[in-house]
């Protein structure tokens, strides 16, 4: 089977989601939220708030994506951390997956965050 060459590479020597997961699983959910909040220049409180402004919702969706995909947390656990229903978490995951499929700048931001997590 012929595999396509990945379009993006993350952190020299790390092109594997398992390695990234191992590094992110060592972090607490609060640390994951803090890193993402710092990247988007907002506070961790803004990510946890119920406010629906794009400036806060966008990083919140990405936090949920990282906690689920790389932190290997259950939707209900993420929901408890962010004071949201698990169906809201599932919806956020769908939103981010759609962004990744359609927006190159989203892939760049995800890769930037992966680099930040891998350097911790």
C-alpha positions, 0 to 999 in steps of 0.5 A, spaced: 500 500 500 502 506 498 502 511 503 501 519 502 507 523 505 504 527 510 503 535 509 505 537 515 510 535 520 510 536 528 516 537 532 523 534 529 523 527 530 515 527 532 511 525 527 507 520 531 500 521 534 502 516 540 508 520 542 504 526 542 499 523 546 504 520 551 506 527 552 499 530 553 497 525 558 502 527 563 499 534 563 493 535 567 486 538 564 488 545 567 495 545 564 492 543 557 487 549 558 492 553 560 497 552 554 491 553 549 489 559 553 496 562 553 496 561 545 490 564 544 492 570 549 486 569 553 485 566 560 483 559 562 477 562 566 475 564 559 475 557 556 471 555 562 466 560 562 459 560 558 460 565 554 459 564 546 464 569 543 468 566 538 474 569 541 473 564 547 469 558 543 474 557 538 480 555 544 474 552 548 473 547 542 480 546 541 481 544 548 476 539 548 479 536 541 486 536 545 483 533 551 479 528 547 484 526 542 491 526 545 489 526 553 484 520 551 479 523 556 472 521 556 467 526 553 463 526 560 470 527 564 471 533 559 464 536 560 465 536 568 471 539 567 468 545 563 461 545 566 458 542 559 454 536 557 457 531 554 453 532 547 456 539 547 463 536 547 461 531 542 459 537 538 465 541 539 469 535 536 465 535 530 466 542 529 474 541 530 474 535 525 470 539 520 475 545 521 481 541 520 478 538 514 476 545 511 481 550 513 489 549 513 490 555 518 486 550 523 492 545 521 497 550 522 494 552 529 493 544 531 501 543 529 503 549 533 500 547 539 502 540 538 509 543 538 508 547 544 506 540 548 511 536 545 516 541 548 513 541 555 
